[in-house]
């Protein structure tokens, strides 16, 4: 019989690296849903600039030549919603009078009422039975951060936003007059052992003027846009799909219906982290859907700064009318000391009024959040 091999002398089997591909998408400021988000946040900013304690829950729908503004708004000031909406549409770039959707000729319908008095009983500090500003609704919010990029964001969504933002920058520069406002991007990244190693696929669909040829658009994306915005992540072996239907002349709200709050995954982490389901745009910071999600991101970044973890997700849950969260959960995905991280998070005050004060949210900053993600951008208080 063969002699037994001592356990320590046996060769250690080599594990193959854990490999997967993850994809995220972004949409441009001219995408119909983002047009609605931008109008809603423009109205919000106008109210907060006039009365910082305005209560705003603004929803927008855009289709062809129509804009519908609906929701609940309570403020000491009056705002011309139609004027703000037209200015927002013009900012985006929908000024072509020959298109059904343009800043000058759209019709604006308003369906606005005041915030429910029942909700005010819980939200307004002076009306709340506990003497505190309570959450405006029940719900769950998530915040996430990872060390895989300098933005502390997942790489696929960072690169997807760079592509759509790059398209907008090139359109506004006038260098590529055939680019129109509506666009989408999608980026696939291969991961090995949870670390991004290579971009594998890129999808770009950009609205264009009729005179632009498909070859012209393909060459622009492959040879100019992608190398410029992807930086060292660009390489010649990337597989591209560019305007895969062959033509994208008819776009924006002239072609498709847009509604506020339908791009919540592109607004956050590109699907790499959980989402509670609440949208951001058009909501003042008393709405924890927005402010608590921002604060969870802020705290997640603070965890990475301390080195307690390399990847973290925070969940917080609220009940309507109550200031203190129902629960707070922290997940470090095995990248750090879970107990120490939970203790660190427990030192933060997640009450709505404390969040608003800590991040200084009663300012007209919300137009700057609308496009290319609410996280990972410089200048936002939860990113500082």
C-alpha positions as CSV (number, residue, x, y, z in Angstrom):
1,X,0.0,0.0,0.0
2,X,1.3,3.5,-0.7
3,X,2.5,5.4,2.3
4,X,0.2,8.1,3.7
5,X,1.1,11.6,2.7
6,X,1.3,14.0,5.7
7,X,-1.5,16.5,5.7
8,X,0.8,19.5,5.6
9,X,2.8,18.1,2.7
10,X,-0.2,17.8,0.4
11,X,-0.4,20.4,-2.4
12,X,-3.0,23.1,-1.6
13,X,-5.7,23.2,-4.4
14,X,-5.7,26.5,-6.2
15,X,-9.1,28.3,-6.2
16,X,-10.1,29.8,-9.5
17,X,-11.0,33.5,-9.0
18,X,-14.7,34.3,-8.4
19,X,-15.7,36.0,-11.6
20,X,-18.9,37.8,-12.6
21,X,-20.0,40.6,-14.9
22,X,-22.2,43.5,-13.5
23,X,-24.0,46.1,-15.6
24,X,-25.5,49.5,-14.8
25,X,-27.2,52.1,-16.9
26,X,-27.5,55.9,-17.0
27,X,-29.8,58.2,-18.9
28,X,-29.2,61.8,-20.0
29,X,-30.9,65.0,-18.9
30,X,-33.0,64.9,-22.0
31,X,-34.5,61.5,-21.3
32,X,-38.2,61.9,-20.8
33,X,-38.2,60.7,-17.2
34,X,-35.2,62.9,-16.3
35,X,-37.0,65.9,-17.9
36,X,-39.8,65.4,-15.4
37,X,-37.3,65.0,-12.5
38,X,-35.6,68.2,-13.5
39,X,-38.8,70.2,-13.7
40,X,-39.9,68.8,-10.3
41,X,-36.5,69.7,-8.7
42,X,-36.6,73.1,-10.3
43,X,-40.0,73.8,-8.7
44,X,-38.7,72.5,-5.4
45,X,-35.6,74.8,-5.5
46,X,-37.8,77.8,-6.4
47,X,-40.0,77.2,-3.3
48,X,-37.0,76.5,-0.9
49,X,-35.3,79.7,-2.2
50,X,-38.4,81.7,-1.4
51,X,-39.4,79.8,1.8
52,X,-37.0,77.2,3.2
53,X,-39.7,75.6,5.2
54,X,-42.0,74.9,2.2
55,X,-43.5,71.4,2.0
56,X,-43.2,70.2,-1.6
57,X,-44.2,66.8,-3.1
58,X,-44.2,67.6,-6.9
59,X,-44.8,65.0,-9.6
60,X,-44.5,65.7,-13.3
61,X,-45.6,64.0,-16.5
62,X,-44.4,65.0,-20.0
63,X,-45.8,63.7,-23.3
64,X,-45.6,65.3,-26.7
65,X,-46.8,68.9,-26.3
66,X,-48.1,68.5,-22.7
67,X,-46.6,68.9,-19.3
68,X,-48.7,68.0,-16.2
69,X,-47.5,69.2,-12.8
70,X,-49.3,67.6,-9.8
71,X,-48.8,67.0,-6.1
72,X,-49.1,68.7,-2.8
73,X,-47.3,72.0,-1.9
74,X,-47.7,74.1,1.2
75,X,-45.7,77.4,1.3
76,X,-45.8,81.0,2.5
77,X,-44.8,82.0,-1.1
78,X,-46.3,81.7,-4.5
79,X,-44.3,80.3,-7.4
80,X,-45.1,80.5,-11.1
81,X,-44.9,76.8,-11.9
82,X,-45.3,77.2,-15.6
83,X,-42.5,79.8,-15.8
84,X,-40.2,77.5,-13.9
85,X,-41.1,74.5,-16.0
86,X,-40.5,76.3,-19.3
87,X,-37.1,77.5,-18.0
88,X,-36.1,74.0,-17.0
89,X,-37.1,72.6,-20.4
90,X,-35.0,75.3,-22.1
91,X,-32.1,74.6,-19.8
92,X,-32.1,70.9,-20.9
93,X,-32.1,71.9,-24.6
94,X,-35.6,71.3,-25.9
95,X,-35.9,74.5,-27.9
96,X,-36.6,73.2,-31.5
97,X,-39.9,74.8,-32.5
98,X,-40.5,72.1,-35.0
99,X,-40.7,69.4,-32.3
100,X,-43.9,68.6,-30.4
101,X,-42.0,69.1,-27.1
102,X,-40.3,72.4,-26.8
103,X,-40.0,75.1,-24.1
104,X,-42.1,77.7,-25.8
105,X,-45.1,75.8,-27.1
106,X,-45.8,73.1,-24.5
107,X,-49.1,73.4,-22.6
108,X,-48.8,73.2,-18.8
109,X,-51.5,71.7,-16.7
110,X,-51.4,72.1,-12.9
111,X,-53.1,69.9,-10.3
112,X,-51.7,71.1,-7.0
113,X,-53.2,70.9,-3.6
114,X,-51.8,71.6,-0.1
115,X,-50.1,69.0,2.0
116,X,-52.6,66.9,4.0
117,X,-53.3,68.2,7.5
118,X,-53.1,64.7,8.8
119,X,-49.5,64.4,7.6
120,X,-48.7,67.8,9.0
121,X,-49.7,66.6,12.4
122,X,-46.7,64.2,12.3
123,X,-44.2,66.2,10.3
124,X,-44.5,69.7,11.8
125,X,-42.6,70.0,15.1
126,X,-45.1,72.3,16.6
127,X,-48.0,70.0,15.9
128,X,-46.3,66.7,16.6
129,X,-47.4,65.2,20.0
130,X,-43.7,64.4,20.8
131,X,-42.6,67.9,20.0
132,X,-40.3,66.7,17.3
133,X,-40.3,66.7,13.5
134,X,-41.5,63.3,12.5
135,X,-41.1,61.3,9.3
136,X,-43.5,62.2,6.6
137,X,-44.2,58.6,5.8
138,X,-43.2,55.1,6.6
139,X,-40.5,53.6,4.5
140,X,-37.1,52.1,4.2
141,X,-34.0,53.8,2.8
142,X,-30.5,52.6,1.9
143,X,-27.1,54.1,1.7
144,X,-24.0,52.4,0.1
145,X,-20.3,53.1,-0.4
146,X,-17.4,51.0,-1.8
147,X,-13.7,51.6,-2.2
148,X,-13.6,50.4,-5.8
149,X,-13.6,53.9,-7.2
150,X,-12.4,57.3,-6.1
151,X,-16.0,58.4,-5.9
152,X,-16.6,55.5,-3.5
153,X,-19.3,54.3,-5.9
154,X,-19.6,51.1,-8.0
155,X,-17.6,51.4,-11.2
156,X,-20.3,50.4,-13.7
157,X,-22.6,53.3,-12.7
158,X,-19.7,55.8,-12.5
159,X,-18.7,55.0,-16.1
160,X,-22.3,54.9,-17.4
161,X,-22.8,58.4,-16.0
162,X,-19.6,59.6,-17.5
163,X,-20.9,58.5,-21.0
164,X,-24.2,60.3,-20.8
165,X,-22.7,63.4,-19.2
166,X,-20.0,63.4,-21.8
167,X,-22.7,63.3,-24.6
168,X,-24.4,66.3,-23.0
169,X,-21.1,68.2,-22.7
170,X,-20.3,67.6,-26.3
171,X,-23.8,68.6,-27.4
172,X,-23.6,71.9,-25.4
173,X,-20.1,72.7,-26.8
174,X,-21.5,73.0,-30.3
175,X,-18.8,70.8,-31.7
176,X,-21.2,68.0,-32.5
177,X,-24.4,69.8,-33.6
178,X,-26.1,66.5,-34.6
179,X,-26.3,65.3,-31.0
180,X,-29.8,65.8,-29.4
181,X,-30.8,65.8,-25.7
182,X,-32.2,62.2,-25.2
183,X,-29.6,59.5,-24.6
184,X,-28.9,56.3,-22.7
185,X,-25.8,54.3,-21.8
186,X,-25.0,51.0,-20.3
187,X,-21.7,49.6,-19.0
188,X,-20.7,46.1,-18.2
189,X,-17.7,45.4,-15.9
190,X,-16.0,42.1,-15.2
191,X,-15.2,41.5,-11.5
192,X,-12.7,39.0,-10.1
193,X,-12.9,38.4,-6.4
194,X,-15.3,41.3,-6.0
195,X,-12.8,43.8,-7.6
196,X,-13.4,45.4,-11.0
197,X,-10.8,44.3,-13.6
198,X,-12.1,45.2,-17.0
199,X,-14.9,46.9,-19.0
200,X,-16.3,44.3,-21.3
201,X,-19.3,45.9,-23.1
202,X,-20.7,49.4,-23.7
203,X,-24.1,50.4,-25.0
204,X,-24.8,54.0,-26.1
205,X,-28.0,55.2,-27.7
206,X,-28.1,58.8,-28.5
207,X,-30.8,60.9,-30.2
208,X,-29.4,62.6,-33.3
209,X,-30.4,64.9,-36.1
210,X,-31.5,63.3,-39.4
211,X,-28.4,64.3,-41.3
212,X,-26.1,62.3,-39.0
213,X,-25.0,58.9,-40.4
214,X,-24.8,55.8,-38.3
215,X,-21.1,55.5,-39.2
216,X,-20.5,59.1,-38.0
217,X,-22.2,58.3,-34.6
218,X,-20.3,55.0,-34.2
219,X,-16.9,56.6,-34.9
220,X,-17.7,59.5,-32.5
221,X,-18.6,57.1,-29.6
222,X,-15.8,54.6,-30.2
223,X,-12.9,57.0,-31.1
224,X,-13.8,60.2,-29.2
225,X,-16.4,60.0,-26.4
226,X,-15.5,56.6,-24.9
227,X,-11.7,57.1,-24.7
228,X,-12.1,60.6,-23.3
229,X,-14.6,59.7,-20.5
230,X,-13.5,56.2,-19.6
231,X,-9.8,57.1,-19.1
232,X,-7.7,54.1,-18.1
233,X,-10.7,51.8,-18.2
234,X,-10.9,52.2,-22.0
235,X,-9.3,49.5,-24.1
236,X,-9.6,48.4,-27.8
237,X,-11.3,45.1,-27.0
238,X,-14.4,46.6,-25.5
239,X,-17.5,45.4,-27.4
240,X,-19.7,48.3,-28.4
241,X,-23.4,48.5,-29.3
242,X,-24.1,52.0,-30.6
243,X,-27.7,53.1,-31.6
244,X,-28.4,49.4,-32.2
245,X,-31.8,50.0,-33.9
246,X,-30.0,52.0,-36.6
247,X,-31.8,55.3,-36.1
248,X,-32.7,57.5,-33.1
249,X,-34.1,60.7,-34.6
250,X,-37.4,60.9,-32.8
251,X,-36.8,61.1,-29.1
252,X,-37.4,62.9,-25.8
253,X,-40.9,63.6,-24.6
254,X,-42.0,64.2,-28.2
255,X,-41.7,60.4,-28.7
256,X,-42.0,58.8,-25.2
257,X,-43.9,59.6,-22.0
258,X,-41.8,60.7,-19.0
259,X,-42.8,60.5,-15.4
260,X,-41.1,61.7,-12.2
261,X,-39.2,59.0,-10.2
262,X,-38.8,56.3,-12.7
263,X,-35.0,56.2,-12.8
264,X,-34.4,55.4,-9.1
265,X,-31.7,52.8,-9.8
266,X,-29.7,55.1,-12.1
267,X,-30.2,57.8,-9.5
268,X,-28.5,55.7,-6.8
269,X,-26.0,52.8,-7.2
270,X,-26.9,51.2,-10.5
271,X,-28.3,48.1,-8.9
272,X,-25.2,47.3,-6.9
273,X,-27.0,48.0,-3.7
274,X,-30.6,47.6,-2.4
275,X,-33.2,50.4,-2.9
276,X,-36.1,51.1,-0.6
277,X,-38.3,52.1,-3.6
278,X,-38.8,55.8,-2.8
279,X,-37.9,58.4,-5.5
280,X,-36.0,61.6,-4.7
281,X,-36.9,64.4,-7.2
282,X,-39.6,66.9,-6.3
283,X,-39.5,66.1,-2.6
284,X,-38.4,68.6,0.1
285,X,-36.0,67.2,2.8
286,X,-38.8,66.6,5.3
287,X,-39.5,63.6,3.1
288,X,-37.2,60.9,4.5
289,X,-37.3,59.1,1.1
290,X,-34.8,61.7,0.1
291,X,-33.1,63.1,3.1
292,X,-32.6,59.7,4.9
293,X,-31.2,58.1,1.8
294,X,-28.7,61.0,1.5
295,X,-27.8,60.6,5.2
296,X,-27.3,56.9,4.8
297,X,-24.9,57.6,2.0
298,X,-23.1,60.2,4.1
299,X,-22.6,57.8,7.0
300,X,-21.5,55.0,4.7
301,X,-18.8,57.3,3.3
302,X,-17.7,58.1,6.9
303,X,-17.3,54.4,7.6
304,X,-14.9,54.1,4.6
305,X,-13.0,57.1,5.7
306,X,-12.3,55.4,9.1
307,X,-11.1,52.2,7.4
308,X,-13.7,50.2,9.3
309,X,-14.8,48.5,6.1
310,X,-14.1,48.5,2.4
311,X,-17.8,48.2,1.4
312,X,-20.9,49.0,3.4
313,X,-24.6,49.2,3.1
314,X,-26.9,50.9,5.6
315,X,-30.6,50.4,6.0
316,X,-32.9,52.7,8.0
317,X,-36.7,52.3,8.5
318,X,-39.2,54.9,9.6
319,X,-42.8,55.2,10.8
320,X,-45.0,58.1,9.8
321,X,-45.1,60.8,12.4
322,X,-42.2,59.4,14.5
323,X,-38.8,61.0,14.6
324,X,-36.6,58.1,15.7
325,X,-36.1,55.3,13.2
326,X,-37.8,51.9,13.7
327,X,-34.5,50.1,12.9
328,X,-31.0,50.6,11.5
329,X,-29.0,47.8,9.9
330,X,-25.4,47.8,8.7
331,X,-23.8,45.3,6.4
332,X,-20.0,45.3,5.6
333,X,-20.1,42.2,3.3
334,X,-17.3,40.7,5.2
335,X,-14.9,43.6,4.5
336,X,-14.6,44.9,8.0
337,X,-15.4,44.7,11.7
338,X,-19.2,44.3,11.6
339,X,-19.7,45.0,15.4
340,X,-17.4,48.1,15.4
341,X,-19.1,49.4,12.3
342,X,-22.6,49.0,13.8
343,X,-21.4,50.8,16.9
344,X,-20.0,53.6,14.7
345,X,-23.3,54.1,12.9
346,X,-25.2,54.0,16.2
347,X,-23.5,57.3,17.2
348,X,-25.3,59.2,14.4
349,X,-28.6,60.9,14.8
350,X,-31.1,59.7,12.1
351,X,-34.0,61.9,13.2
352,X,-35.3,63.9,10.2
353,X,-34.6,67.3,11.8
354,X,-31.1,66.3,12.8
355,X,-30.4,65.0,9.2
356,X,-31.7,68.3,7.8
357,X,-29.5,70.3,10.1
358,X,-26.4,68.1,9.8
359,X,-26.4,68.3,5.9
360,X,-27.8,71.8,5.7
361,X,-30.6,70.7,3.4
362,X,-32.9,73.8,3.5
363,X,-31.2,75.3,0.5
364,X,-32.0,75.3,-3.2
365,X,-29.5,72.6,-4.1
366,X,-31.7,70.0,-5.7
367,X,-31.4,70.9,-9.4
368,X,-27.8,69.9,-9.1
369,X,-28.8,66.5,-7.9
370,X,-31.2,65.5,-10.6
371,X,-28.9,64.3,-13.4
372,X,-26.1,61.8,-13.6
373,X,-26.7,60.4,-10.1
374,X,-27.5,61.8,-6.7
375,X,-24.3,60.2,-5.3
376,X,-20.6,60.3,-6.2
377,X,-20.7,64.0,-7.3
378,X,-18.6,66.7,-5.8
379,X,-20.3,69.7,-4.1
380,X,-23.2,67.9,-2.5
381,X,-23.2,68.0,1.3
382,X,-23.6,64.2,1.7
383,X,-20.5,63.8,-0.5
384,X,-18.2,66.1,1.5
